[in-house]
Amino acid sequence: MNFINLENQSILDRPVSGKQSGFTLIELMIVVAIIGIIVGVAWPAYQDQIRSTRRTDAMATAQTLANAMEKHFTETGTYVGFPAVYERDIPADAAQAYYTVDIVEDGKNGFDITLSPIAGTSQANDGDITLSSTGEKTWDGHNCWSSVCK
């Protein structure tokens, strides 16, 4: 009998047999199903993280505006004049695509900065984010300001 030793031969050097090597349709379908399950779980978590990041950006914008309002008060003795503060101190790309910014000032007594989510955006169900001159921070969505709140 004449046996061929295949141990030290590469796949290309081996004799061709009747069977084809490769993946079966079932194996490919199982891989596609596993990828689908992973994406089905990961995508909503990714979207939640994006919403949380946008919310954090909005909170940072509110804090930036509050700092600008306090600086304006120090310079002028009043909170009146917020349009100039808004134009000068709010970052151009900040939260504006997802929130509307509303500043209500009360002369020398204080101000409230409210960021309201824009309808039709992913932040639409977020609730208003408010920062007052007294330091009170609220978020209508869950009545908290912390980034750990969801």
N, C-alpha and C positions, 0 to 999 in steps of 0.2 A: 504494500500500500504506500501511496505517495501522499504524505500530509504536508500542508503548507503552514509554516510557522508565521502567525500574524502578529505576534507580540511586538516586534520591533519595526513594523511597517506603518507608514502613515495611512490615513484614510484614502488618500488619492492612489496609493500604491496597491491597495487591497483589490482582490478580484471582485467584480460586480456580481452581486447576487440578485435574485428575483425581487427582493423587497426594497422599497424606497425608504430612506430615512427622512425624518422630519416630524412636524407636529400634526396631530390629528385635529379634525374640526372640533371635536369635543374639548380637547385641551385648550384650543384657542378660545372657545366660547367660555370656558371656565375662567381663563385669564381676563377676558373682557368683562365678565360678571364681577370678578374681584375688583377690577379697576373702577367699575361703575359704583360698587358699594363704597369704596374708599372716597371717590369724588362726591357721592351722595352725603357722606358724613362730613367731609372736609369743607365743602363749598359753603354750607350755612355757617360754619364756625368762622370761615374766612370773612364772610359778609358781616357777621357780628363784630369782628375785630375792626373792619373798615368803619362801620358805624361808630364804634367806640372811639376810634382815632379821630374821626371828624368831630365828635362831641367834645373830645379833649381839646382840639384846635379851637372850637368855639369858646370853650371856657378860658383858654389862653387869650383869645381875642378880647373877651370881656374884661379880663384882668389888665390887659394892655390899655384898654380904653379907660378903666378906672384909674390907673396910674396917670394917664394923660389928663383926666378930669381933675385929679388932685393937684397936679402940676399947674394946671390952668387956674385953679382956686388959689394956689399959693401966689401966683403972679398977679391975679386980678381981684382977688377977694370975693369972687362969686363963681358959681358953677355955670352961669348963663354964658352962652357962646359956644355951646357944644358942637355946632356944625364945623367950626374951624378946627376944633380939637379932633373931631372925627376924620376930617379930610387929611389932617397932618399926621396923625398918629396910628391910624388903623393900618395894618399890613394890607397891601393891595390884593393878595390872593387869599386872605384869611376867610374862613367860614362863610363868606358871602355867597358862595354857590349853593349853600345848603341852609343858611339861616338869614333872616332879616334882622338887622340891628336897630333897636329903638332905645334912645337915651332920653329919659325924662328928668330934667333938672328942676330943682326947687330953690332957685336963688342961692342964698347962703346956707340953706338948711341941708342940702344933700342932693343925691341923684339916684336913679335906678337905671341900670343897663339891662335890657332884656333882649335875648337872642331867641327868636321864634323860628322853628323849622319851616322850610318852604314846602307847601303841598306839592306832591308829585315827585319828591326826591326820596332817597332811601332814609332820610332822617325825619320824614313826615310824622311818624308816630312818636317822636322823641319827647315832646313836651318842651315848654319854655325853660330857658336857662336864665336866671336873674342874679345880678350882683348889685348890691346897694352900697352907698357911700359909708354905711355903718359896718360894712364887712359881711353882712348877711348874704349867704350864697344859697340859692335854691334851684332845684331842678324839678319841674312839674312832673316829669316822667316817673320819678321815684323819690322825690323830695330829698335828694342828696346831691352832693357836688363831687364826691370822690370818684376817681376813675374806676374804682372796684365795683361801683354800683352798676347794675345792668337793668 
